[in-house]
Amino acid sequence: MRSESKRRGLPTLAEEVKNGKYNFKHPLQRPSGQWNALQKAELIDSVLREYLIDPVTIVVSVVDETTGDIIKLNNAVIDGVQRITNFADFINGEYRLSKKLDDVPFTIEGKTFYPSESLWGKKFEELDEEIKSKLSYYELPIDFYYEATNKEITELFRRKNSGRPLTNAQKNSVNISNELYGQILSILNADGFTYEVEKKNRAGEIIVKDGKPVMKEKKMPNLWERIFSVGIFKNSEDRNLILEVMMLTSGYSKEHEFGFRNEDIQAFISWFNEQENNQGVIELIINAADSINHRITEKIPNLKKTSIPMFVAGMCKVIKYKGGKDKYMVLAKEFFNSYEQNDEYRNLCGSGSAAKENVQARWEVFKNMAKKC
């Protein structure tokens, strides 16, 4: 592996991002769009106050350890996706700076500026010339790595994150092929749906026209956005949960008895990468998630991450064998409503929940539920 450090001016960086020069989909990184408005504003504010910003880490190419071939990654960002994308989005006029930014003055070439007057609520083009100039001349440090192995990338990522051990989801991410990662994203990013509701005025009264209520469209997020917690997304556990659904739904479950421990998931990844014509599994999971999503009118109580894979895989089984989706949802809701009284099942979800015997026992519950449909 070799490396070099460079710097990119923000206007150049923004143009490169716009033209797709960087790959923001490396499995180790969370997708862009994770920061809130204040975090974005503080990034811009840091430049104006000359606070040092950590370098972004980019892997340009990797070495296939089996063949020795060098594979280009289209500048895969493994640390700093939020920094790059938020700098680029601001320069490209995509957002305004938060009014929650502390109103502490800063100085540019002897001139004092207050965020409340000079930054709050403004896009890049609306800033004072001195501030725009300061941002335009700032250069973001970027470390480029060439011909790295997966092991080196993993270790590099760990050290860049203050030496904290990688989560199981992050460890698994390193072994996920580009094709499999794309399939996981296609499940996670599947569309929600739109539905019509009665339009109301400010007083809360239904608006009527020609004797009929006026309707408007509302957008419902996809299932994962509705049932995954913020913590699941932030810790990249969403990918592991999708992999767990795939383990239960694919032919893997016929050939193996497994748990959800890290080594189980890595074994599945290796198996799945070798399979052909696996798109049907992906489409089945997307279909099942959409079927559940259309049938949820309110939050399902006690739907925890230890049960989510089994719940979704159960609907996959119902669809595969042309069972009754509505009946499955009725049975599932009854099950979750009585969860607190179900000591036998709850014991399968506590310590050791990822062990083979506990995973298989939970799956048996939802398989039996699906058989009744």
C-alpha positions as CSV (number, residue, x, y, z in Angstrom):
1,M,0.0,0.0,0.0
2,R,1.2,3.5,-0.7
3,S,-0.3,6.9,0.3
4,E,-0.1,10.6,-0.4
5,S,-1.7,13.7,1.1
6,K,-3.3,16.4,-1.1
7,R,-5.6,19.4,-0.6
8,R,-8.7,20.4,-2.5
9,G,-10.1,23.9,-2.6
10,L,-13.8,23.9,-1.8
11,P,-15.1,25.1,-5.2
12,T,-13.0,22.4,-6.9
13,L,-14.2,19.8,-4.5
14,A,-17.9,20.9,-5.0
15,E,-17.5,20.6,-8.8
16,E,-15.8,17.2,-8.5
17,V,-18.6,15.9,-6.2
18,K,-21.2,17.2,-8.7
19,N,-19.4,15.3,-11.5
20,G,-19.3,12.1,-9.6
21,K,-15.6,11.9,-9.0
22,Y,-16.0,10.4,-5.6
23,N,-17.5,7.1,-4.5
24,F,-19.6,7.6,-1.3
25,K,-21.0,4.0,-1.2
26,H,-18.1,2.2,0.5
27,P,-19.7,-0.2,3.0
28,L,-17.6,1.1,5.9
29,Q,-19.2,4.6,5.6
30,R,-22.6,5.7,6.5
31,P,-24.5,7.3,3.5
32,S,-24.4,11.1,3.1
33,G,-27.1,13.1,4.7
34,Q,-26.5,12.0,8.3
35,W,-25.7,15.4,9.8
36,N,-28.4,17.8,11.1
37,A,-28.5,21.5,10.2
38,L,-26.4,22.6,13.2
39,Q,-23.6,20.1,12.4
40,K,-23.5,21.3,8.9
41,A,-23.3,25.0,10.0
42,E,-20.6,24.2,12.5
43,L,-18.5,22.7,9.7
44,I,-18.6,25.9,7.7
45,D,-18.1,28.0,10.9
46,S,-14.9,25.9,11.7
47,V,-13.3,27.0,8.5
48,L,-14.1,30.7,9.2
49,R,-12.5,30.4,12.7
50,E,-9.5,28.4,11.2
51,Y,-10.2,25.4,13.3
52,L,-8.3,22.4,11.9
53,I,-10.5,19.8,10.2
54,D,-9.4,16.2,10.0
55,P,-8.3,14.9,6.6
56,V,-10.7,12.9,4.5
57,T,-9.5,9.3,3.8
58,I,-9.9,8.0,0.3
59,V,-9.0,4.6,-1.1
60,V,-8.2,4.9,-4.8
61,S,-7.5,1.2,-5.5
62,V,-7.3,-2.2,-3.8
63,V,-5.4,-5.4,-4.4
64,D,-7.3,-8.6,-4.9
65,E,-5.4,-10.9,-2.5
66,T,-6.3,-14.0,-4.5
67,T,-5.3,-12.9,-8.0
68,G,-3.1,-9.9,-7.2
69,D,-5.2,-7.8,-9.6
70,I,-5.5,-4.0,-8.8
71,I,-9.1,-2.9,-8.7
72,K,-10.0,0.8,-8.9
73,L,-12.6,2.0,-6.5
74,N,-13.5,5.4,-8.1
75,N,-12.0,7.3,-5.1
76,A,-13.9,5.5,-2.3
77,V,-14.3,7.7,0.7
78,I,-13.9,5.5,3.9
79,D,-13.7,8.4,6.3
80,G,-15.2,11.8,5.8
81,V,-18.3,11.3,3.7
82,Q,-20.3,13.9,5.7
83,R,-17.5,16.5,5.5
84,I,-17.0,16.2,1.8
85,T,-20.7,16.1,0.9
86,N,-21.7,18.9,3.2
87,F,-18.9,21.2,2.0
88,A,-19.9,20.5,-1.6
89,D,-23.6,20.9,-0.9
90,F,-23.1,24.3,0.7
91,I,-20.9,25.6,-2.1
92,N,-23.5,24.4,-4.6
93,G,-26.3,26.2,-2.8
94,E,-28.1,23.2,-1.4
95,Y,-28.8,24.4,2.1
96,R,-28.9,27.4,4.4
97,L,-26.8,27.8,7.6
98,S,-28.6,27.0,10.8
99,K,-29.8,29.8,13.1
100,K,-28.9,27.6,16.1
101,L,-25.2,28.3,15.5
102,D,-23.7,30.1,18.5
103,D,-23.5,33.9,18.0
104,V,-19.8,34.1,18.9
105,P,-18.0,36.7,16.7
106,F,-15.1,35.7,14.4
107,T,-12.6,37.8,12.5
108,I,-11.5,37.8,8.9
109,E,-8.5,40.1,8.1
110,G,-9.3,42.4,11.1
111,K,-13.0,42.6,10.4
112,T,-15.4,41.2,12.9
113,F,-18.5,39.2,11.9
114,Y,-21.4,37.9,14.0
115,P,-23.1,34.7,12.9
116,S,-26.5,36.1,13.6
117,E,-25.9,38.8,11.0
118,S,-23.5,37.2,8.6
119,L,-24.3,33.4,8.6
120,W,-27.7,32.6,10.0
121,G,-30.2,31.4,7.3
122,K,-27.9,32.2,4.4
123,K,-26.8,30.2,1.4
124,F,-23.3,30.4,0.1
125,E,-24.1,33.0,-2.6
126,E,-25.8,35.2,0.0
127,L,-22.7,35.6,2.2
128,D,-20.5,38.7,2.5
129,E,-17.7,38.7,0.0
130,E,-15.0,38.4,2.7
131,I,-16.7,35.2,4.0
132,K,-17.2,33.7,0.5
133,S,-13.6,34.4,-0.3
134,K,-12.4,32.8,3.0
135,L,-14.4,29.6,2.2
136,S,-13.3,29.6,-1.5
137,Y,-9.6,29.7,-0.6
138,Y,-9.9,27.0,2.0
139,E,-8.4,23.7,1.0
140,L,-9.6,20.4,2.6
141,P,-6.9,17.9,3.4
142,I,-7.4,14.5,1.8
143,D,-5.3,11.4,2.3
144,F,-5.2,9.1,-0.7
145,Y,-4.4,5.4,-0.5
146,Y,-3.4,3.1,-3.4
147,E,-3.3,-0.7,-3.7
148,A,-4.5,-1.4,-0.2
149,T,-5.7,-4.8,1.0
150,N,-9.1,-5.3,2.7
151,K,-7.2,-5.9,6.0
152,E,-5.3,-2.7,5.6
153,I,-8.5,-0.8,4.9
154,T,-10.1,-2.2,8.0
155,E,-7.1,-1.4,10.2
156,L,-6.9,2.1,8.7
157,F,-10.6,2.7,9.4
158,R,-10.2,1.5,13.0
159,R,-7.2,3.8,13.7
160,K,-8.9,6.8,12.0
161,N,-11.8,6.3,14.4
162,S,-9.6,6.8,17.6
163,G,-8.7,3.1,17.8
164,R,-12.2,2.1,18.6
165,P,-12.9,-1.5,17.7
166,L,-15.0,-1.9,14.6
167,T,-18.6,-2.9,15.2
168,N,-19.7,-6.2,13.8
169,A,-21.6,-4.5,11.0
170,Q,-18.5,-2.6,10.0
171,K,-16.4,-5.8,10.1
172,N,-18.9,-7.5,7.9
173,S,-19.0,-4.5,5.5
174,V,-15.4,-5.0,4.5
175,N,-16.2,-8.5,3.0
176,I,-19.3,-7.4,1.2
177,S,-18.9,-7.4,-2.6
178,N,-20.0,-4.3,-4.6
179,E,-22.8,-6.4,-6.1
180,L,-24.1,-7.5,-2.7
181,Y,-23.8,-4.0,-1.3
182,G,-25.8,-2.7,-4.2
183,Q,-28.5,-5.3,-3.5
184,I,-28.6,-4.4,0.2
185,L,-29.0,-0.7,-0.7
186,S,-31.8,-1.5,-3.2
187,I,-33.7,-3.1,-0.3
188,L,-32.9,-0.2,2.1
189,N,-33.7,2.5,-0.4
190,A,-36.9,1.0,-1.9
191,D,-39.7,3.5,-2.4
192,G,-42.4,4.1,0.2
193,F,-45.8,4.9,-1.2
194,T,-48.2,7.8,-1.6
195,Y,-51.8,8.0,-0.2
196,E,-54.6,10.5,-0.2
197,V,-55.9,12.4,2.9
198,E,-58.5,15.1,3.3
199,K,-57.1,18.6,3.1
200,K,-57.7,20.8,6.1
201,N,-57.5,24.5,6.7
202,R,-55.6,26.2,9.5
203,A,-58.5,25.7,11.8
204,G,-58.4,22.0,11.3
205,E,-61.6,21.9,9.2
206,I,-61.9,19.7,6.1
207,I,-61.9,21.8,2.9
208,V,-64.8,21.0,0.7
209,K,-65.3,21.8,-3.0
210,D,-68.4,21.0,-5.0
211,G,-69.8,19.1,-2.1
212,K,-66.7,16.8,-1.9
213,P,-63.7,17.0,0.4
214,V,-60.5,18.2,-1.3
215,M,-57.8,15.5,-1.2
216,K,-54.0,15.8,-1.1
217,E,-51.2,13.3,-1.5
218,K,-49.0,12.3,1.4
219,K,-45.7,10.4,1.2
220,M,-45.2,7.4,3.4
221,P,-41.6,6.4,4.0
222,N,-40.5,2.8,3.3
223,L,-40.7,0.2,6.0
224,W,-37.1,0.4,7.2
225,E,-37.4,4.2,7.9
226,R,-40.5,3.4,9.9
227,I,-39.3,0.5,12.0
228,F,-35.5,1.1,12.3
229,S,-34.4,3.3,15.1
230,V,-31.9,6.2,14.6
231,G,-29.3,4.2,16.4
232,I,-29.7,1.3,14.0
233,F,-28.9,3.6,11.0
234,K,-26.0,5.4,12.8
235,N,-24.3,2.2,13.8
236,S,-24.7,0.7,10.3
237,E,-26.8,-2.1,11.9
238,D,-29.4,-1.7,9.1
239,R,-27.1,-3.6,6.7
240,N,-26.7,-6.5,9.2
241,L,-30.5,-6.7,9.7
242,I,-31.0,-6.9,5.9
243,L,-28.4,-9.6,5.7
244,E,-30.2,-11.5,8.5
245,V,-33.5,-11.3,6.5
246,M,-31.6,-12.6,3.5
247,M,-30.1,-15.5,5.5
248,L,-33.7,-16.6,6.5
249,T,-35.2,-16.0,3.1
250,S,-32.6,-17.4,0.7
251,G,-31.6,-21.0,0.0
252,Y,-29.0,-20.7,2.7
253,S,-31.5,-21.6,5.4
254,K,-32.1,-25.0,3.7
255,E,-28.4,-25.8,3.7
256,H,-27.3,-24.4,7.0
257,E,-28.4,-24.0,10.6
258,F,-27.1,-20.7,11.8
259,G,-27.2,-17.9,14.3
260,F,-26.7,-14.2,13.8
261,R,-23.2,-14.0,15.3
262,N,-20.5,-12.2,13.3
263,E,-18.9,-15.4,12.0
264,D,-22.4,-16.6,10.9
265,I,-23.0,-13.5,8.9
266,Q,-19.6,-13.5,7.3
267,A,-20.1,-17.2,6.3
268,F,-23.4,-16.2,4.7
269,I,-21.7,-13.3,2.8
270,S,-19.2,-15.7,1.3
271,W,-21.9,-18.1,0.4
272,F,-24.2,-15.5,-1.2
273,N,-21.4,-13.9,-3.2
274,E,-20.9,-17.3,-4.9
275,Q,-24.6,-17.7,-5.8
276,E,-26.0,-17.0,-9.3
277,N,-29.4,-15.6,-10.1
278,N,-30.0,-14.3,-6.5
279,Q,-32.0,-11.2,-7.6
280,G,-35.2,-13.1,-6.9
281,V,-34.4,-13.0,-3.2
282,I,-33.9,-9.3,-3.2
283,E,-37.2,-8.7,-5.0
284,L,-39.0,-11.0,-2.6
285,I,-37.7,-9.0,0.4
286,I,-38.6,-5.7,-1.2
287,N,-42.1,-7.0,-1.9
288,A,-42.5,-8.3,1.6
289,A,-41.3,-5.0,3.2
290,D,-43.7,-3.1,0.9
291,S,-46.6,-5.5,1.8
292,I,-46.0,-4.9,5.6
293,N,-45.6,-1.2,5.1
294,H,-49.0,-0.9,3.4
295,R,-50.6,-2.7,6.3
296,I,-49.1,-0.7,9.2
297,T,-51.4,2.1,10.4
298,E,-49.5,2.7,13.6
299,K,-46.3,1.8,15.4
300,I,-46.1,-1.9,16.1
301,P,-45.4,-2.3,19.9
302,N,-42.4,-4.4,20.9
303,L,-41.1,-4.8,17.4
304,K,-37.4,-5.0,18.4
305,K,-34.4,-5.6,16.2
306,T,-34.1,-9.2,17.5
307,S,-37.5,-9.9,15.8
308,I,-37.4,-7.7,12.7
309,P,-35.6,-10.2,10.5
310,M,-38.0,-13.0,11.4
311,F,-41.0,-10.8,11.0
312,V,-40.1,-9.7,7.5
313,A,-38.9,-13.1,6.5
314,G,-42.2,-14.5,7.6
315,M,-44.0,-12.3,5.2
316,C,-41.6,-13.4,2.5
317,K,-42.7,-17.0,3.2
318,V,-46.4,-15.9,3.0
319,I,-45.8,-14.3,-0.4
320,K,-43.8,-17.2,-1.7
321,Y,-46.5,-19.7,-0.9
322,K,-49.4,-17.3,-1.8
323,G,-50.8,-17.1,1.7
324,G,-52.9,-14.4,3.2
325,K,-50.9,-11.2,3.9
326,D,-53.7,-9.6,5.9
327,K,-54.0,-12.7,8.1
328,Y,-50.2,-12.7,8.7
329,M,-50.3,-9.1,9.9
330,V,-53.2,-9.8,12.2
331,L,-51.3,-12.8,13.8
332,A,-48.1,-10.7,14.0
333,K,-49.8,-7.8,15.7
334,E,-51.5,-10.2,18.2
335,F,-48.1,-11.7,18.9
336,F,-46.3,-8.3,19.5
337,N,-49.2,-7.0,21.6
338,S,-48.8,-10.0,24.0
339,Y,-45.0,-9.8,23.9
340,E,-44.5,-8.7,27.5
341,Q,-46.4,-11.8,28.7
342,N,-44.5,-14.2,26.5
343,D,-41.6,-15.1,28.7
344,E,-40.5,-18.0,26.6
345,Y,-40.0,-15.9,23.5
346,R,-38.5,-12.9,25.5
347,N,-35.9,-15.3,26.9
348,L,-34.8,-15.9,23.3
349,C,-34.2,-12.2,22.8
350,G,-31.9,-11.4,25.7
351,S,-28.3,-12.4,26.4
352,G,-27.1,-14.7,23.6
353,S,-29.9,-13.6,21.2
354,A,-27.6,-14.1,18.2
355,A,-26.7,-17.7,19.2
356,K,-27.9,-20.4,16.7
357,E,-30.4,-22.0,19.0
358,N,-32.1,-18.7,19.9
359,V,-32.2,-17.4,16.3
360,Q,-33.7,-20.7,15.0
361,A,-36.3,-20.8,17.8
362,R,-37.4,-17.3,17.1
363,W,-37.6,-18.1,13.4
364,E,-39.7,-21.2,14.1
365,V,-42.3,-18.9,15.8
366,F,-42.7,-16.8,12.6
367,K,-42.5,-19.7,10.2
368,N,-45.4,-21.3,12.1
369,M,-47.3,-18.0,11.9
370,A,-46.7,-17.9,8.2
371,K,-48.0,-21.5,7.8
372,K,-51.3,-20.5,9.3
373,C,-51.9,-18.0,6.5
